[in-house]
Amino acid sequence: EFAASIVHELRNPLTAISLGIEQIKRTSKDMDEKNQRRLELAYKEVGRLNGMLKGILSFAANTPTQMQTIN
């Protein structure tokens, strides 16, 4: 529950950042190449962080233990 709460709180601002980046990309057609690369890097980093948060949720998920007898 704690992990889910933290992930939720982090995803909210990441979503806002992602939407902001997409808006800037749509409205700034004449942006120079250097700033376009910076914007794309920021967008990729938001995606990377979202992937990490997904991994945290997966790790913290309450999955049943599967036990079996082995020799």
All heavy atoms as a GROMACS GRO file, in nm:
protein
  559
    1GLU      N    1   0.082  -0.119   0.000
    1GLU     CA    2   0.000   0.000   0.000
    1GLU      C    3   0.086   0.126   0.000
    1GLU      O    4   0.054   0.223  -0.068
    1GLU     CB    5  -0.094   0.001   0.120
    1GLU     CG    6  -0.207  -0.099   0.110
    1GLU     CD    7  -0.296  -0.098   0.233
    1GLU    OE1    8  -0.308   0.009   0.299
    1GLU    OE2    9  -0.352  -0.203   0.264
    2PHE      N   10   0.195   0.119   0.078
    2PHE     CA   11   0.285   0.235   0.084
    2PHE      C   12   0.347   0.261  -0.053
    2PHE      O   13   0.351   0.377  -0.099
    2PHE     CB   14   0.393   0.211   0.190
    2PHE     CG   15   0.491   0.324   0.202
    2PHE    CD1   16   0.452   0.446   0.255
    2PHE    CD2   17   0.621   0.308   0.159
    2PHE    CE1   18   0.542   0.550   0.265
    2PHE    CE2   19   0.712   0.412   0.170
    2PHE     CZ   20   0.673   0.534   0.223
    3ALA      N   21   0.396   0.157  -0.118
    3ALA     CA   22   0.456   0.172  -0.251
    3ALA      C   23   0.355   0.227  -0.350
    3ALA      O   24   0.387   0.316  -0.430
    3ALA     CB   25   0.512   0.038  -0.300
    4ALA      N   26   0.233   0.177  -0.346
    4ALA     CA   27   0.130   0.224  -0.437
    4ALA      C   28   0.100   0.372  -0.413
    4ALA      O   29   0.080   0.449  -0.508
    4ALA     CB   30   0.003   0.142  -0.422
    5SER      N   31   0.100   0.413  -0.288
    5SER     CA   32   0.075   0.552  -0.254
    5SER      C   33   0.186   0.643  -0.306
    5SER      O   34   0.159   0.748  -0.365
    5SER     CB   35   0.062   0.566  -0.102
    5SER     OG   36   0.049   0.700  -0.066
    6ILE      N   37   0.310   0.601  -0.287
    6ILE     CA   38   0.424   0.680  -0.334
    6ILE      C   39   0.423   0.688  -0.486
    6ILE      O   40   0.443   0.796  -0.543
    6ILE     CB   41   0.557   0.617  -0.285
    6ILE    CG1   42   0.567   0.622  -0.133
    6ILE    CG2   43   0.677   0.685  -0.350
    6ILE    CD1   44   0.572   0.759  -0.073
    7VAL      N   45   0.400   0.576  -0.552
    7VAL     CA   46   0.396   0.574  -0.699
    7VAL      C   47   0.287   0.667  -0.750
    7VAL      O   48   0.308   0.744  -0.844
    7VAL     CB   49   0.378   0.430  -0.752
    7VAL    CG1   50   0.344   0.430  -0.899
    7VAL    CG2   51   0.504   0.349  -0.727
    8HIS      N   52   0.171   0.663  -0.688
    8HIS     CA   53   0.061   0.750  -0.728
    8HIS      C   54   0.101   0.898  -0.715
    8HIS      O   55   0.076   0.978  -0.806
    8HIS     CB   56  -0.063   0.721  -0.644
    8HIS     CG   57  -0.177   0.811  -0.671
    8HIS    ND1   58  -0.255   0.802  -0.784
    8HIS    CD2   59  -0.226   0.916  -0.601
    8HIS    CE1   60  -0.347   0.896  -0.782
    8HIS    NE2   61  -0.331   0.967  -0.671
    9GLU      N   62   0.163   0.933  -0.604
    9GLU     CA   63   0.202   1.071  -0.581
    9GLU      C   64   0.310   1.118  -0.678
    9GLU      O   65   0.316   1.236  -0.714
    9GLU     CB   66   0.249   1.090  -0.437
    9GLU     CG   67   0.139   1.078  -0.334
    9GLU     CD   68   0.025   1.176  -0.356
    9GLU    OE1   69   0.052   1.294  -0.391
    9GLU    OE2   70  -0.092   1.136  -0.340
   10LEU      N   71   0.396   1.028  -0.722
   10LEU     CA   72   0.500   1.064  -0.818
   10LEU      C   73   0.447   1.068  -0.961
   10LEU      O   74   0.493   1.149  -1.042
   10LEU     CB   75   0.617   0.966  -0.809
   10LEU     CG   76   0.698   0.975  -0.680
   10LEU    CD1   77   0.800   0.862  -0.674
   10LEU    CD2   78   0.766   1.110  -0.668
   11ARG      N   79   0.352   0.983  -0.992
   11ARG     CA   80   0.298   0.980  -1.128
   11ARG      C   81   0.217   1.105  -1.160
   11ARG      O   82   0.216   1.148  -1.275
   11ARG     CB   83   0.212   0.856  -1.149
   11ARG     CG   84   0.291   0.735  -1.187
   11ARG     CD   85   0.201   0.624  -1.231
   11ARG     NE   86   0.280   0.513  -1.281
   11ARG     CZ   87   0.234   0.392  -1.297
   11ARG    NH1   88   0.109   0.364  -1.266
   11ARG    NH2   89   0.312   0.297  -1.344
   12ASN      N   90   0.151   1.163  -1.063
   12ASN     CA   91   0.072   1.284  -1.090
   12ASN      C   92   0.158   1.396  -1.148
   12ASN      O   93   0.125   1.450  -1.254
   12ASN     CB   94  -0.001   1.330  -0.965
   12ASN     CG   95  -0.122   1.243  -0.934
   12ASN    OD1   96  -0.173   1.173  -1.021
   12ASN    ND2   97  -0.166   1.248  -0.811
   13PRO      N   98   0.268   1.436  -1.083
   13PRO     CA   99   0.349   1.542  -1.144
   13PRO      C  100   0.417   1.498  -1.273
   13PRO      O  101   0.434   1.578  -1.365
   13PRO     CB  102   0.450   1.578  -1.036
   13PRO     CG  103   0.449   1.466  -0.939
   13PRO     CD  104   0.315   1.401  -0.949
   14LEU      N  105   0.455   1.371  -1.284
   14LEU     CA  106   0.516   1.323  -1.408
   14LEU      C  107   0.418   1.333  -1.524
   14LEU      O  108   0.456   1.366  -1.637
   14LEU     CB  109   0.566   1.179  -1.393
   14LEU     CG  110   0.694   1.162  -1.313
   14LEU    CD1  111   0.727   1.014  -1.299
   14LEU    CD2  112   0.809   1.236  -1.378
   15THR      N  113   0.291   1.306  -1.498
   15THR     CA  114   0.190   1.318  -1.602
   15THR      C  115   0.176   1.464  -1.644
   15THR      O  116   0.168   1.494  -1.764
   15THR     CB  117   0.055   1.263  -1.553
   15THR    OG1  118   0.071   1.124  -1.522
   15THR    CG2  119  -0.054   1.279  -1.658
   16ALA      N  120   0.176   1.554  -1.549
   16ALA     CA  121   0.167   1.696  -1.580
   16ALA      C  122   0.288   1.742  -1.662
   16ALA      O  123   0.274   1.817  -1.759
   16ALA     CB  124   0.155   1.778  -1.452
   17ILE      N  125   0.405   1.695  -1.625
   17ILE     CA  126   0.527   1.729  -1.699
   17ILE      C  127   0.519   1.675  -1.841
   17ILE      O  128   0.550   1.745  -1.938
   17ILE     CB  129   0.652   1.675  -1.626
   17ILE    CG1  130   0.672   1.750  -1.494
   17ILE    CG2  131   0.776   1.686  -1.714
   17ILE    CD1  132   0.772   1.686  -1.400
   18SER      N  133   0.478   1.551  -1.855
   18SER     CA  134   0.466   1.488  -1.986
   18SER      C  135   0.368   1.563  -2.075
   18SER      O  136   0.396   1.590  -2.193
   18SER     CB  137   0.421   1.342  -1.969
   18SER     OG  138   0.408   1.279  -2.093
   19LEU      N  139   0.253   1.598  -2.021
   19LEU     CA  140   0.154   1.674  -2.098
   19LEU      C  141   0.208   1.811  -2.138
   19LEU      O  142   0.183   1.859  -2.249
   19LEU     CB  143   0.024   1.687  -2.020
   19LEU     CG  144  -0.055   1.557  -1.999
   19LEU    CD1  145  -0.171   1.581  -1.904
   19LEU    CD2  146  -0.103   1.501  -2.132
   20GLY      N  147   0.281   1.874  -2.048
   20GLY     CA  148   0.341   2.003  -2.078
   20GLY      C  149   0.442   1.994  -2.190
   20GLY      O  150   0.446   2.078  -2.280
   21ILE      N  151   0.524   1.890  -2.187
   21ILE     CA  152   0.624   1.869  -2.292
   21ILE      C  153   0.555   1.846  -2.425
   21ILE      O  154   0.595   1.904  -2.528
   21ILE     CB  155   0.717   1.751  -2.256
   21ILE    CG1  156   0.806   1.788  -2.138
   21ILE    CG2  157   0.801   1.710  -2.378
   21ILE    CD1  158   0.884   1.671  -2.080
   22GLU      N  159   0.451   1.764  -2.426
   22GLU     CA  160   0.378   1.740  -2.551
   22GLU      C  161   0.318   1.869  -2.605
   22GLU      O  162   0.321   1.893  -2.727
   22GLU     CB  163   0.267   1.636  -2.527
   22GLU     CG  164   0.320   1.496  -2.507
   22GLU     CD  165   0.212   1.396  -2.471
   22GLU    OE1  166   0.093   1.434  -2.469
   22GLU    OE2  167   0.247   1.281  -2.444
   23GLN      N  168   0.265   1.954  -2.517
   23GLN     CA  169   0.208   2.081  -2.560
   23GLN      C  170   0.315   2.172  -2.621
   23GLN      O  171   0.293   2.235  -2.724
   23GLN     CB  172   0.139   2.150  -2.442
   23GLN     CG  173   0.076   2.283  -2.477
   23GLN     CD  174  -0.043   2.269  -2.571
   23GLN    OE1  175  -0.108   2.165  -2.577
   23GLN    NE2  176  -0.071   2.374  -2.645
   24ILE      N  177   0.429   2.178  -2.556
   24ILE     CA  178   0.539   2.260  -2.608
   24ILE      C  179   0.582   2.208  -2.746
   24ILE      O  180   0.605   2.287  -2.838
   24ILE     CB  181   0.658   2.261  -2.510
   24ILE    CG1  182   0.620   2.335  -2.382
   24ILE    CG2  183   0.781   2.324  -2.574
   24ILE    CD1  184   0.719   2.319  -2.269
   25LYS      N  185   0.592   2.076  -2.760
   25LYS     CA  186   0.632   2.018  -2.889
   25LYS      C  187   0.533   2.054  -2.999
   25LYS      O  188   0.573   2.083  -3.111
   25LYS     CB  189   0.645   1.866  -2.876
   25LYS     CG  190   0.770   1.823  -2.802
   25LYS     CD  191   0.771   1.676  -2.766
   25LYS     CE  192   0.773   1.584  -2.882
   25LYS     NZ  193   0.787   1.443  -2.843
   26ARG      N  194   0.404   2.054  -2.966
   26ARG     CA  195   0.301   2.085  -3.066
   26ARG      C  196   0.300   2.233  -3.104
   26ARG      O  197   0.272   2.268  -3.218
   26ARG     CB  198   0.162   2.046  -3.015
   26ARG     CG  199   0.130   1.900  -3.030
   26ARG     CD  200  -0.018   1.874  -3.007
   26ARG     NE  201  -0.066   1.917  -2.877
   26ARG     CZ  202  -0.061   1.845  -2.766
   26ARG    NH1  203  -0.009   1.724  -2.768
   26ARG    NH2  204  -0.109   1.892  -2.652
   27THR      N  205   0.326   2.320  -3.009
   27THR     CA  206   0.309   2.463  -3.033
   27THR      C  207   0.438   2.535  -3.072
   27THR      O  208   0.433   2.650  -3.112
   27THR     CB  209   0.249   2.532  -2.910
   27THR    OG1  210   0.335   2.512  -2.798
   27THR    CG2  211   0.110   2.478  -2.880
   28SER      N  212   0.551   2.470  -3.059
   28SER     CA  213   0.681   2.535  -3.087
   28SER      C  214   0.746   2.472  -3.210
   28SER      O  215   0.850   2.408  -3.199
   28SER     CB  216   0.773   2.524  -2.966
   28SER     OG  217   0.714   2.584  -2.854
   29LYS      N  218   0.687   2.495  -3.324
   29LYS     CA  219   0.738   2.435  -3.448
   29LYS      C  220   0.872   2.495  -3.490
   29LYS      O  221   0.951   2.430  -3.556
   29LYS     CB  222   0.637   2.455  -3.562
   29LYS     CG  223   0.500   2.396  -3.533
   29LYS     CD  224   0.507   2.246  -3.520
   29LYS     CE  225   0.365   2.194  -3.497
   29LYS     NZ  226   0.362   2.059  -3.450
   30ASP      N  227   0.901   2.619  -3.451
   30ASP     CA  228   1.025   2.684  -3.493
   30ASP      C  229   1.135   2.678  -3.388
   30ASP      O  230   1.230   2.754  -3.391
   30ASP     CB  231   0.997   2.829  -3.532
   30ASP     CG  232   0.936   2.909  -3.418
   30ASP    OD1  233   0.889   2.847  -3.321
   30ASP    OD2  234   0.936   3.032  -3.428
   31MET      N  235   1.125   2.584  -3.295
   31MET     CA  236   1.226   2.567  -3.191
   31MET      C  237   1.357   2.518  -3.253
   31MET      O  238   1.356   2.435  -3.343
   31MET     CB  239   1.176   2.467  -3.086
   31MET     CG  240   1.268   2.451  -2.968
   31MET     SD  241   1.213   2.322  -2.852
   31MET     CE  242   1.046   2.368  -2.821
   32ASP      N  243   1.470   2.570  -3.205
   32ASP     CA  244   1.598   2.527  -3.261
   32ASP      C  245   1.628   2.382  -3.223
   32ASP      O  246   1.568   2.325  -3.132
   32ASP     CB  247   1.712   2.620  -3.220
   32ASP     CG  248   1.743   2.619  -3.072
   32ASP    OD1  249   1.709   2.521  -3.004
   32ASP    OD2  250   1.801   2.718  -3.023
   33GLU      N  251   1.720   2.322  -3.296
   33GLU     CA  252   1.750   2.179  -3.282
   33GLU      C  253   1.799   2.143  -3.143
   33GLU      O  254   1.762   2.038  -3.088
   33GLU     CB  255   1.853   2.138  -3.387
   33GLU     CG  256   1.877   1.989  -3.392
   33GLU     CD  257   1.974   1.951  -3.503
   33GLU    OE1  258   1.975   2.017  -3.608
   33GLU    OE2  259   2.049   1.854  -3.481
   34LYS      N  260   1.879   2.229  -3.084
   34LYS     CA  261   1.933   2.203  -2.950
   34LYS      C  262   1.820   2.192  -2.848
   34LYS      O  263   1.816   2.100  -2.766
   34LYS     CB  264   2.029   2.315  -2.912
   34LYS     CG  265   2.099   2.295  -2.780
   34LYS     CD  266   2.197   2.409  -2.757
   34LYS     CE  267   2.269   2.395  -2.625
   34LYS     NZ  268   2.362   2.506  -2.603
   35ASN      N  269   1.726   2.284  -2.853
   35ASN     CA  270   1.613   2.280  -2.759
   35ASN      C  271   1.518   2.165  -2.790
   35ASN      O  272   1.458   2.108  -2.699
   35ASN     CB  273   1.540   2.413  -2.758
   35ASN     CG  274   1.618   2.519  -2.683
   35ASN    OD1  275   1.684   2.491  -2.584
   35ASN    ND2  276   1.612   2.642  -2.730
   36GLN      N  277   1.503   2.128  -2.916
   36GLN     CA  278   1.422   2.012  -2.952
   36GLN      C  279   1.482   1.886  -2.890
   36GLN      O  280   1.409   1.801  -2.837
   36GLN     CB  281   1.413   1.996  -3.104
   36GLN     CG  282   1.322   2.096  -3.170
   36GLN     CD  283   1.321   2.082  -3.321
   36GLN    OE1  284   1.392   2.000  -3.378
   36GLN    NE2  285   1.239   2.162  -3.386
   37ARG      N  286   1.615   1.873  -2.896
   37ARG     CA  287   1.682   1.756  -2.835
   37ARG      C  288   1.662   1.755  -2.684
   37ARG      O  289   1.637   1.650  -2.625
   37ARG     CB  290   1.830   1.756  -2.870
   37ARG     CG  291   1.861   1.712  -3.011
   37ARG     CD  292   2.009   1.679  -3.030
   37ARG     NE  293   2.098   1.780  -2.976
   37ARG     CZ  294   2.152   1.881  -3.044
   37ARG    NH1  295   2.124   1.896  -3.171
   37ARG    NH2  296   2.234   1.966  -2.986
   38ARG      N  297   1.672   1.870  -2.622
   38ARG     CA  298   1.651   1.879  -2.476
   38ARG      C  299   1.509   1.839  -2.439
   38ARG      O  300   1.486   1.767  -2.341
   38ARG     CB  301   1.678   2.021  -2.428
   38ARG     CG  302   1.822   2.057  -2.424
   38ARG     CD  303   1.841   2.197  -2.375
   38ARG     NE  304   1.983   2.228  -2.366
   38ARG     CZ  305   2.031   2.350  -2.363
   38ARG    NH1  306   1.949   2.454  -2.367
   38ARG    NH2  307   2.160   2.370  -2.354
   39LEU      N  308   1.415   1.886  -2.518
   39LEU     CA  309   1.275   1.853  -2.493
   39LEU      C  310   1.250   1.703  -2.510
   39LEU      O  311   1.182   1.640  -2.428
   39LEU     CB  312   1.186   1.934  -2.589
   39LEU     CG  313   1.041   1.953  -2.552
   39LEU    CD1  314   1.028   2.022  -2.417
   39LEU    CD2  315   0.972   2.034  -2.659
   40GLU      N  316   1.308   1.645  -2.613
   40GLU     CA  317   1.293   1.501  -2.637
   40GLU      C  318   1.358   1.421  -2.525
   40GLU      O  319   1.305   1.319  -2.480
   40GLU     CB  320   1.353   1.463  -2.772
   40GLU     CG  321   1.321   1.323  -2.816
   40GLU     CD  322   1.171   1.296  -2.827
   40GLU    OE1  323   1.096   1.387  -2.869
   40GLU    OE2  324   1.129   1.184  -2.793
   41LEU      N  325   1.473   1.466  -2.477
   41LEU     CA  326   1.540   1.399  -2.365
   41LEU      C  327   1.453   1.404  -2.240
   41LEU      O  328   1.437   1.303  -2.170
   41LEU     CB  329   1.676   1.463  -2.338
   41LEU     CG  330   1.752   1.408  -2.218
   41LEU    CD1  331   1.784   1.260  -2.237
   41LEU    CD2  332   1.878   1.489  -2.194
   42ALA      N  333   1.394   1.519  -2.213
   42ALA     CA  334   1.306   1.532  -2.096
   42ALA      C  335   1.188   1.436  -2.108
   42ALA      O  336   1.150   1.369  -2.011
   42ALA     CB  337   1.257   1.676  -2.082
   43TYR      N  338   1.131   1.427  -2.228
   43TYR     CA  339   1.018   1.337  -2.251
   43TYR      C  340   1.058   1.191  -2.229
   43TYR      O  341   0.986   1.114  -2.166
   43TYR     CB  342   0.964   1.358  -2.392
   43TYR     CG  343   0.831   1.293  -2.417
   43TYR    CD1  344   0.715   1.344  -2.362
   43TYR    CD2  345   0.822   1.179  -2.496
   43TYR    CE1  346   0.592   1.284  -2.384
   43TYR    CE2  347   0.700   1.118  -2.518
   43TYR     CZ  348   0.586   1.172  -2.462
   43TYR     OH  349   0.465   1.111  -2.483
   44LYS      N  350   1.175   1.153  -2.279
   44LYS     CA  351   1.223   1.016  -2.260
   44LYS      C  352   1.251   0.987  -2.113
   44LYS      O  353   1.225   0.876  -2.065
   44LYS     CB  354   1.350   0.994  -2.342
   44LYS     CG  355   1.323   0.982  -2.490
   44LYS     CD  356   1.452   0.960  -2.567
   44LYS     CE  357   1.425   0.954  -2.716
   44LYS     NZ  358   1.549   0.937  -2.794
   45GLU      N  359   1.303   1.085  -2.041
   45GLU     CA  360   1.331   1.065  -1.899
   45GLU      C  361   1.203   1.048  -1.818
   45GLU      O  362   1.199   0.968  -1.724
   45GLU     CB  363   1.416   1.180  -1.844
   45GLU     CG  364   1.558   1.179  -1.894
   45GLU     CD  365   1.633   1.054  -1.855
   45GLU    OE1  366   1.636   1.019  -1.735
   45GLU    OE2  367   1.691   0.989  -1.944
   46VAL      N  368   1.099   1.120  -1.854
   46VAL     CA  369   0.969   1.100  -1.788
   46VAL      C  370   0.922   0.957  -1.812
   46VAL      O  371   0.874   0.890  -1.720
   46VAL     CB  372   0.864   1.203  -1.838
   46VAL    CG1  373   0.725   1.165  -1.793
   46VAL    CG2  374   0.900   1.343  -1.789
   47GLY      N  375   0.937   0.909  -1.935
   47GLY     CA  376   0.900   0.770  -1.966
   47GLY      C  377   0.982   0.670  -1.887
   47GLY      O  378   0.930   0.569  -1.838
   48ARG      N  379   1.112   0.698  -1.873
   48ARG     CA  380   1.200   0.610  -1.795
   48ARG      C  381   1.157   0.606  -1.649
   48ARG      O  382   1.149   0.498  -1.587
   48ARG     CB  383   1.345   0.658  -1.806
   48ARG     CG  384   1.447   0.565  -1.744
   48ARG     CD  385   1.588   0.619  -1.764
   48ARG     NE  386   1.610   0.740  -1.688
   48ARG     CZ  387   1.644   0.743  -1.559
   48ARG    NH1  388   1.657   0.631  -1.491
   48ARG    NH2  389   1.664   0.858  -1.498
   49LEU      N  390   1.125   0.721  -1.594
   49LEU     CA  391   1.078   0.725  -1.455
   49LEU      C  392   0.946   0.651  -1.438
   49LEU      O  393   0.926   0.580  -1.339
   49LEU     CB  394   1.065   0.870  -1.408
   49LEU     CG  395   1.196   0.944  -1.387
   49LEU    CD1  396   1.171   1.092  -1.362
   49LEU    CD2  397   1.276   0.882  -1.274
   50ASN      N  398   0.855   0.667  -1.533
   50ASN     CA  399   0.729   0.593  -1.528
   50ASN      C  400   0.754   0.443  -1.532
   50ASN      O  401   0.686   0.366  -1.463
   50ASN     CB  402   0.635   0.636  -1.640
   50ASN     CG  403   0.552   0.756  -1.602
   50ASN    OD1  404   0.503   0.766  -1.490
   50ASN    ND2  405   0.534   0.846  -1.696
   51GLY      N  406   0.851   0.400  -1.612
   51GLY     CA  407   0.887   0.257  -1.617
   51GLY      C  408   0.940   0.208  -1.483
   51GLY      O  409   0.907   0.098  -1.439
   52MET      N  410   1.020   0.291  -1.417
   52MET     CA  411   1.072   0.254  -1.286
   52MET      C  412   0.959   0.244  -1.184
   52MET      O  413   0.957   0.151  -1.101
   52MET     CB  414   1.176   0.356  -1.240
   52MET     CG  415   1.304   0.353  -1.319
   52MET     SD  416   1.416   0.487  -1.277
   52MET     CE  417   1.453   0.449  -1.107
   53LEU      N  418   0.865   0.336  -1.191
   53LEU     CA  419   0.752   0.332  -1.100
   53LEU      C  420   0.667   0.207  -1.123
   53LEU      O  421   0.619   0.145  -1.028
   53LEU     CB  422   0.667   0.458  -1.114
   53LEU     CG  423   0.735   0.587  -1.069
   53LEU    CD1  424   0.648   0.708  -1.101
   53LEU    CD2  425   0.770   0.583  -0.922
   54LYS      N  426   0.651   0.170  -1.248
   54LYS     CA  427   0.579   0.046  -1.280
   54LYS      C  428   0.650  -0.075  -1.220
   54LYS      O  429   0.587  -0.165  -1.166
   54LYS     CB  430   0.566   0.032  -1.432
   54LYS     CG  431   0.485  -0.086  -1.476
   54LYS     CD  432   0.474  -0.090  -1.628
   54LYS     CE  433   0.397  -0.212  -1.672
   54LYS     NZ  434   0.386  -0.220  -1.819
   55GLY      N  435   0.782  -0.074  -1.228
   55GLY     CA  436   0.860  -0.183  -1.169
   55GLY      C  437   0.845  -0.189  -1.018
   55GLY      O  438   0.836  -0.297  -0.960
   56ILE      N  439   0.841  -0.074  -0.954
   56ILE     CA  440   0.821  -0.070  -0.808
   56ILE      C  441   0.685  -0.130  -0.772
   56ILE      O  442   0.674  -0.209  -0.678
   56ILE     CB  443   0.834   0.074  -0.755
   56ILE    CG1  444   0.980   0.119  -0.765
   56ILE    CG2  445   0.784   0.084  -0.611
   56ILE    CD1  446   1.000   0.267  -0.738
   57LEU      N  447   0.582  -0.091  -0.847
   57LEU     CA  448   0.449  -0.148  -0.821
   57LEU      C  449   0.448  -0.299  -0.841
   57LEU      O  450   0.388  -0.372  -0.764
   57LEU     CB  451   0.345  -0.083  -0.912
   57LEU     CG  452   0.291   0.051  -0.869
   57LEU    CD1  453   0.188   0.101  -0.970
   57LEU    CD2  454   0.229   0.045  -0.731
   58SER      N  455   0.514  -0.343  -0.945
   58SER     CA  456   0.520  -0.487  -0.973
   58SER      C  457   0.592  -0.561  -0.861
   58SER      O  458   0.548  -0.668  -0.818
   58SER     CB  459   0.590  -0.510  -1.106
   58SER     OG  460   0.603  -0.646  -1.133
   59PHE      N  461   0.702  -0.504  -0.814
   59PHE     CA  462   0.780  -0.566  -0.707
   59PHE      C  463   0.699  -0.571  -0.577
   59PHE      O  464   0.705  -0.669  -0.503
   59PHE     CB  465   0.909  -0.488  -0.684
   59PHE     CG  466   0.993  -0.540  -0.572
   59PHE    CD1  467   1.068  -0.655  -0.588
   59PHE    CD2  468   0.996  -0.473  -0.451
   59PHE    CE1  469   1.145  -0.703  -0.484
   59PHE    CE2  470   1.073  -0.521  -0.346
   59PHE     CZ  471   1.148  -0.637  -0.364
   60ALA      N  472   0.624  -0.466  -0.551
   60ALA     CA  473   0.550  -0.456  -0.425
   60ALA      C  474   0.414  -0.525  -0.430
   60ALA      O  475   0.347  -0.533  -0.328
   60ALA     CB  476   0.531  -0.310  -0.387
   61ALA      N  477   0.375  -0.574  -0.547
   61ALA     CA  478   0.243  -0.637  -0.560
   61ALA      C  479   0.232  -0.758  -0.468
   61ALA      O  480   0.327  -0.833  -0.448
   61ALA     CB  481   0.218  -0.680  -0.704
   62ASN      N  482   0.116  -0.774  -0.414
   62ASN     CA  483   0.090  -0.885  -0.324
   62ASN      C  484   0.051  -1.009  -0.407
   62ASN      O  485  -0.065  -1.034  -0.431
   62ASN     CB  486  -0.022  -0.849  -0.225
   62ASN     CG  487  -0.037  -0.951  -0.116
   62ASN    OD1  488   0.046  -1.040  -0.101
   62ASN    ND2  489  -0.143  -0.939  -0.040
   63THR      N  490   0.153  -1.081  -0.452
   63THR     CA  491   0.126  -1.201  -0.532
   63THR      C  492   0.140  -1.324  -0.445
   63THR      O  493   0.228  -1.331  -0.359
   63THR     CB  494   0.223  -1.210  -0.652
   63THR    OG1  495   0.357  -1.206  -0.602
   63THR    CG2  496   0.204  -1.095  -0.748
   64PRO      N  497   0.054  -1.422  -0.467
   64PRO     CA  498   0.062  -1.543  -0.385
   64PRO      C  499   0.192  -1.621  -0.414
   64PRO      O  500   0.240  -1.624  -0.526
   64PRO     CB  501  -0.060  -1.625  -0.428
   64PRO     CG  502  -0.103  -1.566  -0.557
   64PRO     CD  503  -0.052  -1.427  -0.563
   65THR      N  504   0.246  -1.679  -0.309
   65THR     CA  505   0.366  -1.759  -0.321
   65THR      C  506   0.330  -1.897  -0.376
   65THR      O  507   0.235  -1.960  -0.330
   65THR     CB  508   0.435  -1.777  -0.185
   65THR    OG1  509   0.461  -1.646  -0.132
   65THR    CG2  510   0.563  -1.855  -0.196
   66GLN      N  511   0.405  -1.940  -0.476
   66GLN     CA  512   0.382  -2.074  -0.532
   66GLN      C  513   0.493  -2.165  -0.481
   66GLN      O  514   0.609  -2.147  -0.512
   66GLN     CB  515   0.383  -2.069  -0.684
   66GLN     CG  516   0.271  -1.986  -0.741
   66GLN     CD  517   0.275  -1.981  -0.893
   66GLN    OE1  518   0.361  -2.042  -0.956
   66GLN    NE2  519   0.182  -1.910  -0.951
   67MET      N  520   0.452  -2.262  -0.400
   67MET     CA  521   0.550  -2.354  -0.341
   67MET      C  522   0.535  -2.490  -0.406
   67MET      O  523   0.426  -2.532  -0.442
   67MET     CB  524   0.527  -2.363  -0.190
   67MET     CG  525   0.542  -2.230  -0.119
   67MET     SD  526   0.514  -2.239   0.057
   67MET     CE  527   0.657  -2.332   0.109
   68GLN      N  528   0.651  -2.556  -0.422
   68GLN     CA  529   0.650  -2.693  -0.472
   68GLN      C  530   0.764  -2.770  -0.409
   68GLN      O  531   0.866  -2.711  -0.370
   68GLN     CB  532   0.658  -2.696  -0.624
   68GLN     CG  533   0.793  -2.651  -0.679
   68GLN     CD  534   0.793  -2.644  -0.830
   68GLN    OE1  535   0.766  -2.539  -0.882
   68GLN    NE2  536   0.823  -2.752  -0.896
   69THR      N  537   0.747  -2.899  -0.397
   69THR     CA  538   0.848  -2.984  -0.336
   69THR      C  539   0.953  -3.018  -0.441
   69THR      O  540   0.921  -3.049  -0.556
   69THR     CB  541   0.784  -3.114  -0.285
   69THR    OG1  542   0.679  -3.079  -0.194
   69THR    CG2  543   0.885  -3.202  -0.215
   70ILE      N  544   1.081  -3.008  -0.401
   70ILE     CA  545   1.190  -3.045  -0.490
   70ILE      C  546   1.284  -3.138  -0.416
   70ILE      O  547   1.287  -3.141  -0.293
   70ILE     CB  548   1.267  -2.920  -0.542
   70ILE    CG1  549   1.324  -2.839  -0.424
   70ILE    CG2  550   1.179  -2.833  -0.626
   70ILE    CD1  551   1.418  -2.730  -0.465
   71ASN      N  552   1.359  -3.217  -0.489
   71ASN     CA  553   1.457  -3.309  -0.428
   71ASN      C  554   1.582  -3.233  -0.390
   71ASN      O  555   1.629  -3.149  -0.455
   71ASN     CB  556   1.492  -3.420  -0.524
   71ASN     CG  557   1.375  -3.514  -0.544
   71ASN    OD1  558   1.288  -3.524  -0.458
   71ASN    ND2  559   1.369  -3.578  -0.660
   0.00000   0.00000   0.00000
